């Protein structure tokens, strides 16, 4: 199990350089078709939309499973 603290510092967006995405050719074909249909051919927009949808779904499910940990008040 892993415990992650959510604070203003940890909610800042972090961009990490150097990541490449490798997918099977058939998935690239599906992504390109989706991009043409929904995003005027913008493959990055299509990919980001899918990532956002899946990430939000995963985060929602993970959040529901989180243990309720009592938080002490600074006062």
MOPAC internal coordinates of N, CA, C and O (Angstrom, degrees):
PM7 1SCF
backbone

  N    0.0000 0     0.00 0     0.00 0    0    0    0
  C    1.4386 1     0.00 0     0.00 0    1    0    0
  C    1.5255 1   108.18 1     0.00 0    2    1    0
  O    1.2310 1   121.50 1   -31.35 1    3    2    1
  N    1.3208 1   114.73 1   148.65 1    3    2    1
  C    1.4446 1   119.97 1  -178.83 1    5    3    2
  C    1.5192 1   109.03 1  -127.76 1    6    5    3
  O    1.2310 1   120.32 1   -40.90 1    7    6    5
  N    1.3076 1   116.99 1   139.10 1    7    6    5
  C    1.4484 1   122.54 1   178.52 1    9    7    6
  C    1.5213 1   108.11 1  -109.92 1   10    9    7
  O    1.2310 1   120.98 1   -52.02 1   11   10    9
  N    1.3183 1   115.73 1   127.98 1   11   10    9
  C    1.4586 1   121.17 1   179.75 1   13   11   10
  C    1.5156 1   108.07 1  -121.10 1   14   13   11
  O    1.2310 1   120.99 1   -50.11 1   15   14   13
  N    1.3134 1   115.71 1   129.89 1   15   14   13
  C    1.4592 1   120.84 1   177.81 1   17   15   14
  C    1.5204 1   108.91 1   -89.24 1   18   17   15
  O    1.2310 1   120.87 1   -52.62 1   19   18   17
  N    1.3289 1   115.93 1   127.38 1   19   18   17
  C    1.4529 1   120.03 1   177.51 1   21   19   18
  C    1.5177 1   107.20 1  -101.06 1   22   21   19
  O    1.2310 1   121.54 1   -61.66 1   23   22   21
  N    1.3222 1   114.65 1   118.34 1   23   22   21
  C    1.4604 1   121.86 1  -178.33 1   25   23   22
  C    1.5263 1   107.82 1  -142.92 1   26   25   23
  O    1.2310 1   119.98 1    -7.65 1   27   26   25
  N    1.3190 1   117.65 1   172.35 1   27   26   25
  C    1.4708 1   118.39 1   176.82 1   29   27   26
  C    1.5318 1   112.37 1   -55.71 1   30   29   27
  O    1.2310 1   120.21 1   143.51 1   31   30   29
  N    1.3174 1   117.21 1   -36.49 1   31   30   29
  C    1.4641 1   119.79 1  -179.82 1   33   31   30
  C    1.5258 1   111.99 1   -68.44 1   34   33   31
  O    1.2310 1   120.39 1   141.51 1   35   34   33
  N    1.3301 1   116.86 1   -38.49 1   35   34   33
  C    1.4628 1   119.15 1  -176.44 1   37   35   34
  C    1.5220 1   112.65 1   -83.16 1   38   37   35
  O    1.2310 1   119.51 1   170.51 1   39   38   37
  N    1.3278 1   118.54 1    -9.49 1   39   38   37
  C    1.4607 1   120.45 1   177.98 1   41   39   38
  C    1.5220 1   112.34 1   -95.37 1   42   41   39
  O    1.2310 1   119.92 1   178.88 1   43   42   41
  N    1.3247 1   117.76 1    -1.12 1   43   42   41
  C    1.4543 1   120.51 1   176.39 1   45   43   42
  C    1.5225 1   109.77 1   -68.17 1   46   45   43
  O    1.2310 1   120.84 1   -35.39 1   47   46   45
  N    1.3188 1   116.00 1   144.61 1   47   46   45
  C    1.4564 1   120.66 1   179.04 1   49   47   46
  C    1.5196 1   109.27 1   -75.02 1   50   49   47
  O    1.2310 1   120.98 1   -46.23 1   51   50   49
  N    1.3146 1   115.72 1   133.77 1   51   50   49
  C    1.4554 1   121.69 1   179.34 1   53   51   50
  C    1.5277 1   108.41 1  -122.55 1   54   53   51
  O    1.2310 1   120.62 1   -55.25 1   55   54   53
  N    1.2993 1   116.42 1   124.75 1   55   54   53
  C    1.4587 1   121.16 1   177.76 1   57   55   54
  C    1.5157 1   107.92 1  -101.75 1   58   57   55
  O    1.2310 1   120.85 1   -55.31 1   59   58   57
  N    1.2964 1   115.97 1   124.69 1   59   58   57
  C    1.4662 1   120.72 1  -179.89 1   61   59   58
  C    1.5176 1   108.96 1  -108.59 1   62   61   59
  O    1.2310 1   121.43 1   -57.16 1   63   62   61
  N    1.2882 1   114.88 1   122.84 1   63   62   61
  C    1.4582 1   121.34 1   179.83 1   65   63   62
  C    1.5227 1   110.13 1   -80.56 1   66   65   63
  O    1.2310 1   121.15 1   -23.27 1   67   66   65
  N    1.3235 1   115.40 1   156.73 1   67   66   65
  C    1.4490 1   120.02 1   172.94 1   69   67   66
  C    1.5065 1   115.90 1    93.25 1   70   69   67
  O    1.2310 1   119.55 1  -175.85 1   71   70   69
  N    1.3224 1   118.47 1     4.15 1   71   70   69
  C    1.4560 1   119.49 1   178.63 1   73   71   70
  C    1.5171 1   109.34 1   -90.41 1   74   73   71
  O    1.2310 1   120.88 1   -49.85 1   75   74   73
  N    1.3029 1   115.93 1   130.15 1   75   74   73
  C    1.4599 1   122.43 1   174.12 1   77   75   74
  C    1.5157 1   107.94 1  -114.57 1   78   77   75
  O    1.2310 1   120.87 1   -25.66 1   79   78   77
  N    1.2949 1   115.95 1   154.34 1   79   78   77
  C    1.4542 1   120.29 1  -179.32 1   81   79   78
  C    1.5267 1   108.61 1  -115.84 1   82   81   79
  O    1.2310 1   120.51 1   -59.54 1   83   82   81
  N    1.3036 1   116.62 1   120.46 1   83   82   81
  C    1.4554 1   121.75 1   177.68 1   85   83   82
  C    1.5268 1   108.61 1  -114.68 1   86   85   83
  O    1.2310 1   120.83 1   -56.01 1   87   86   85
  N    1.3181 1   116.02 1   123.99 1   87   86   85
  C    1.4590 1   121.89 1   179.77 1   89   87   86
  C    1.5228 1   108.85 1  -131.45 1   90   89   87
  O    1.2310 1   120.14 1   -22.39 1   91   90   89
  N    1.3344 1   117.34 1   157.61 1   91   90   89
  C    1.4653 1   119.42 1   174.08 1   93   91   90
  C    1.5349 1   110.48 1   -60.92 1   94   93   91
  O    1.2310 1   120.68 1   -28.10 1   95   94   93
  N    1.3119 1   116.31 1   151.90 1   95   94   93
  C    1.4664 1   121.20 1  -176.79 1   97   95   94
  C    1.5242 1   112.65 1   -56.15 1   98   97   95
  O    1.2310 1   120.08 1   142.52 1   99   98   97
  N    1.3558 1   117.46 1   -37.48 1   99   98   97
  C    1.4582 1   118.59 1  -178.43 1  101   99   98
  C    1.5319 1   111.57 1   -65.13 1  102  101   99
  O    1.2310 1   120.10 1   147.55 1  103  102  101
  N    1.3440 1   117.42 1   -32.45 1  103  102  101
  C    1.4672 1   119.14 1   177.67 1  105  103  102
  C    1.5161 1   111.35 1   -71.16 1  106  105  103
  O    1.2310 1   120.54 1   143.48 1  107  106  105
  N    1.3345 1   116.57 1   -36.52 1  107  106  105
  C    1.4673 1   119.10 1   175.44 1  109  107  106
  C    1.5264 1   110.35 1   -61.90 1  110  109  107
  O    1.2310 1   120.52 1   141.77 1  111  110  109
  N    1.3334 1   116.62 1   -38.23 1  111  110  109
  C    1.4679 1   120.58 1   178.48 1  113  111  110
  C    1.5208 1   110.62 1   -63.08 1  114  113  111
  O    1.2310 1   120.60 1   136.48 1  115  114  113
  N    1.3209 1   116.46 1   -43.52 1  115  114  113
  C    1.4680 1   121.11 1   178.16 1  117  115  114
  C    1.5241 1   110.47 1   -64.28 1  118  117  115
  O    1.2310 1   120.23 1   135.24 1  119  118  117
  N    1.3331 1   117.16 1   -44.76 1  119  118  117
  C    1.4669 1   120.79 1   179.02 1  121  119  118
  C    1.5205 1   111.94 1   -62.44 1  122  121  119
  O    1.2310 1   120.33 1   138.15 1  123  122  121
  N    1.3193 1   116.98 1   -41.85 1  123  122  121
  C    1.4636 1   120.16 1   179.08 1  125  123  122
  C    1.5242 1   111.31 1   -64.00 1  126  125  123
  O    1.2310 1   120.23 1   139.43 1  127  126  125
  N    1.3270 1   117.16 1   -40.57 1  127  126  125
  C    1.4681 1   120.72 1   177.65 1  129  127  126
  C    1.5253 1   110.49 1   -64.55 1  130  129  127
  O    1.2310 1   120.26 1   138.71 1  131  130  129
  N    1.3199 1   117.11 1   -41.29 1  131  130  129
  C    1.4656 1   120.68 1   177.77 1  133  131  130
  C    1.5268 1   110.49 1   -63.65 1  134  133  131
  O    1.2310 1   120.74 1   138.25 1  135  134  133
  N    1.3251 1   116.19 1   -41.75 1  135  134  133
  C    1.4574 1   120.72 1   179.49 1  137  135  134
  C    1.5281 1   110.83 1   -62.11 1  138  137  135
  O    1.2310 1   120.47 1   136.56 1  139  138  137
  N    1.3398 1   116.71 1   -43.44 1  139  138  137
  C    1.4666 1   120.36 1   179.48 1  141  139  138
  C    1.5186 1   111.23 1   -64.16 1  142  141  139
  O    1.2310 1   120.76 1   139.74 1  143  142  141
  N    1.3276 1   116.15 1   -40.26 1  143  142  141
  C    1.4634 1   121.14 1  -176.46 1  145  143  142
  C    1.5293 1   112.58 1   -74.52 1  146  145  143
  O    1.2310 1   120.33 1   136.43 1  147  146  145
  N    1.3134 1   116.97 1   -43.57 1  147  146  145
  C    1.4677 1   120.29 1  -171.16 1  149  147  146
  C    1.5195 1   115.15 1  -105.97 1  150  149  147
  O    1.2310 1   119.95 1   160.82 1  151  150  149
  N    1.3245 1   117.70 1   -19.18 1  151  150  149
  C    1.4657 1   119.28 1  -171.33 1  153  151  150
  C    1.5274 1   113.26 1  -134.92 1  154  153  151
  O    1.2310 1   120.23 1  -150.12 1  155  154  153
  N    1.3259 1   117.17 1    29.88 1  155  154  153
  C    1.4586 1   122.39 1   179.00 1  157  155  154
  C    1.5339 1   112.06 1    49.59 1  158  157  155
  O    1.2310 1   120.47 1  -142.29 1  159  158  157
  N    1.3081 1   116.71 1    37.71 1  159  158  157
  C    1.4464 1   122.02 1   176.52 1  161  159  158
  C    1.5142 1   115.82 1    85.18 1  162  161  159
  O    1.2310 1   119.85 1  -177.56 1  163  162  161
  N    1.3297 1   117.89 1     2.44 1  163  162  161
  C    1.4662 1   121.23 1  -178.80 1  165  163  162
  C    1.5301 1   109.23 1   -79.62 1  166  165  163
  O    1.2310 1   121.32 1   -81.78 1  167  166  165
  N    1.3229 1   115.08 1    98.22 1  167  166  165
  C    1.4612 1   121.16 1  -176.86 1  169  167  166
  C    1.5248 1   112.02 1   -64.08 1  170  169  167
  O    1.2310 1   120.26 1   141.92 1  171  170  169
  N    1.3172 1   117.12 1   -38.08 1  171  170  169
  C    1.4613 1   120.10 1  -179.92 1  173  171  170
  C    1.5274 1   110.78 1   -64.70 1  174  173  171
  O    1.2310 1   120.09 1   138.23 1  175  174  173
  N    1.3282 1   117.44 1   -41.77 1  175  174  173
  C    1.4647 1   120.32 1   178.48 1  177  175  174
  C    1.5241 1   111.03 1   -62.97 1  178  177  175
  O    1.2310 1   120.48 1   138.32 1  179  178  177
  N    1.3382 1   116.68 1   -41.68 1  179  178  177
  C    1.4630 1   120.19 1   179.23 1  181  179  178
  C    1.5165 1   110.98 1   -64.01 1  182  181  179
  O    1.2310 1   120.75 1   136.54 1  183  182  181
  N    1.3106 1   116.17 1   -43.46 1  183  182  181
  C    1.4608 1   120.67 1  -179.67 1  185  183  182
  C    1.5279 1   111.12 1   -65.90 1  186  185  183
  O    1.2310 1   120.21 1   136.10 1  187  186  185
  N    1.3171 1   117.21 1   -43.90 1  187  186  185
  C    1.4698 1   120.69 1  -179.96 1  189  187  186
  C    1.5280 1   111.44 1   -64.54 1  190  189  187
  O    1.2310 1   120.55 1   144.07 1  191  190  189
  N    1.3237 1   116.56 1   -35.93 1  191  190  189
  C    1.4591 1   119.65 1   177.44 1  193  191  190
  C    1.5280 1   110.57 1   -62.99 1  194  193  191
  O    1.2310 1   120.47 1   135.24 1  195  194  193
  N    1.3186 1   116.70 1   -44.76 1  195  194  193
  C    1.4687 1   120.30 1   178.61 1  197  195  194
  C    1.5187 1   111.64 1   -64.68 1  198  197  195
  O    1.2310 1   120.45 1   138.06 1  199  198  197
  N    1.3036 1   116.75 1   -41.94 1  199  198  197
  C    1.4709 1   120.34 1   178.73 1  201  199  198
  C    1.5206 1   109.69 1   -62.19 1  202  201  199
  O    1.2310 1   120.46 1   134.94 1  203  202  201
  N    1.3234 1   116.73 1   -45.06 1  203  202  201
  C    1.4700 1   120.25 1  -179.38 1  205  203  202
  C    1.5227 1   110.90 1   -62.17 1  206  205  203
  O    1.2310 1   120.18 1   136.45 1  207  206  205
  N    1.3264 1   117.26 1   -43.55 1  207  206  205
  C    1.4639 1   120.52 1   179.58 1  209  207  206
  C    1.5247 1   111.07 1   -61.70 1  210  209  207
  O    1.2310 1   120.52 1   131.42 1  211  210  209
  N    1.3109 1   116.62 1   -48.58 1  211  210  209
  C    1.4556 1   120.35 1  -177.79 1  213  211  210
  C    1.5240 1   111.56 1   -69.82 1  214  213  211
  O    1.2310 1   120.34 1   139.71 1  215  214  213
  N    1.3213 1   116.95 1   -40.29 1  215  214  213
  C    1.4609 1   120.24 1  -179.90 1  217  215  214
  C    1.5218 1   110.87 1   -63.04 1  218  217  215
  O    1.2310 1   120.29 1   136.78 1  219  218  217
  N    1.3252 1   117.05 1   -43.22 1  219  218  217
  C    1.4626 1   119.94 1   178.64 1  221  219  218
  C    1.5269 1   111.18 1   -64.91 1  222  221  219
  O    1.2310 1   120.16 1   140.17 1  223  222  221
  N    1.3258 1   117.30 1   -39.83 1  223  222  221
  C    1.4731 1   120.53 1   178.03 1  225  223  222
  C    1.5244 1   110.17 1   -63.82 1  226  225  223
  O    1.2310 1   120.85 1   133.80 1  227  226  225
  N    1.3325 1   115.98 1   -46.20 1  227  226  225
  C    1.4694 1   120.04 1   179.87 1  229  227  226
  C    1.5270 1   110.55 1   -62.98 1  230  229  227
  O    1.2310 1   120.22 1   134.91 1  231  230  229
  N    1.3306 1   117.19 1   -45.09 1  231  230  229
  C    1.4522 1   120.22 1  -178.38 1  233  231  230
  C    1.5234 1   111.17 1   -63.78 1  234  233  231
  O    1.2310 1   120.54 1   140.72 1  235  234  233
  N    1.3155 1   116.57 1   -39.28 1  235  234  233
  C    1.4597 1   120.43 1   178.15 1  237  235  234
  C    1.5249 1   111.02 1   -61.61 1  238  237  235
  O    1.2310 1   120.62 1   134.66 1  239  238  237
  N    1.3352 1   116.41 1   -45.34 1  239  238  237
  C    1.4556 1   119.92 1   178.96 1  241  239  238
  C    1.5243 1   111.47 1   -66.17 1  242  241  239
  O    1.2310 1   120.52 1   138.69 1  243  242  241
  N    1.3278 1   116.62 1   -41.31 1  243  242  241
  C    1.4626 1   120.40 1   179.87 1  245  243  242
  C    1.5220 1   110.67 1   -65.53 1  246  245  243
  O    1.2310 1   120.20 1   142.46 1  247  246  245
  N    1.3181 1   117.22 1   -37.54 1  247  246  245
  C    1.4641 1   121.06 1  -179.28 1  249  247  246
  C    1.5180 1   111.29 1   -66.35 1  250  249  247
  O    1.2310 1   120.49 1   142.72 1  251  250  249
  N    1.3225 1   116.68 1   -37.28 1  251  250  249
  C    1.4627 1   119.48 1   179.09 1  253  251  250
  C    1.5126 1   111.80 1   -66.43 1  254  253  251
  O    1.2310 1   120.61 1   152.51 1  255  254  253
  N    1.3209 1   116.43 1   -27.49 1  255  254  253
  C    1.4576 1   120.91 1  -177.69 1  257  255  254
  C    1.5235 1   112.77 1   -88.20 1  258  257  255
  O    1.2310 1   120.51 1   173.25 1  259  258  257
  N    1.3204 1   116.64 1    -6.75 1  259  258  257
  C    1.4650 1   119.41 1  -177.16 1  261  259  258
  C    1.5204 1   110.90 1   -64.69 1  262  261  259
  O    1.2310 1   121.38 1   -35.14 1  263  262  261
  N    1.2944 1   114.96 1   144.86 1  263  262  261
  C    1.4583 1   120.03 1   175.23 1  265  263  262
  C    1.5235 1   108.12 1   -75.00 1  266  265  263
  O    1.2310 1   120.98 1   -36.24 1  267  266  265
  N    1.2876 1   115.74 1   143.76 1  267  266  265
  C    1.4520 1   119.94 1   175.41 1  269  267  266
  C    1.5212 1   108.52 1   -80.30 1  270  269  267
  O    1.2310 1   120.70 1   -66.28 1  271  270  269
  N    1.3065 1   116.27 1   113.72 1  271  270  269
  C    1.4516 1   121.57 1  -178.06 1  273  271  270
  C    1.5215 1   108.23 1  -107.85 1  274  273  271
  O    1.2310 1   120.10 1   -54.83 1  275  274  273
  N    1.3236 1   117.41 1   125.17 1  275  274  273
  C    1.4677 1   118.93 1   179.43 1  277  275  274
  C    1.5215 1   110.72 1   -63.57 1  278  277  275
  O    1.2310 1   121.63 1   -43.09 1  279  278  277
  N    1.3111 1   114.49 1   136.91 1  279  278  277
  C    1.4623 1   120.81 1  -179.87 1  281  279  278
  C    1.5213 1   107.91 1  -109.18 1  282  281  279
  O    1.2310 1   120.86 1   -51.87 1  283  282  281
  N    1.3049 1   115.97 1   128.13 1  283  282  281
  C    1.4513 1   118.87 1   178.52 1  285  283  282
  C    1.5059 1   110.17 1   -80.09 1  286  285  283
  O    1.2310 1   120.87 1   -35.73 1  287  286  285
  N    1.2921 1   115.94 1   144.27 1  287  286  285
  C    1.4583 1   121.77 1   179.94 1  289  287  286
  C    1.5276 1   109.96 1   -83.65 1  290  289  287
  O    1.2310 1   119.76 1   -40.70 1  291  290  289
  N    1.3369 1   118.07 1   139.30 1  291  290  289
  C    1.4617 1   119.31 1   177.66 1  293  291  290
  C    1.5367 1   112.16 1   -71.21 1  294  293  291
  O    1.2310 1   120.20 1   169.41 1  295  294  293
  N    1.3092 1   117.23 1   -10.59 1  295  294  293
  C    1.4800 1   120.87 1  -178.62 1  297  295  294
  C    1.5076 1   111.03 1   -88.76 1  298  297  295
  O    1.2310 1   120.10 1   180.00 1  299  298  297

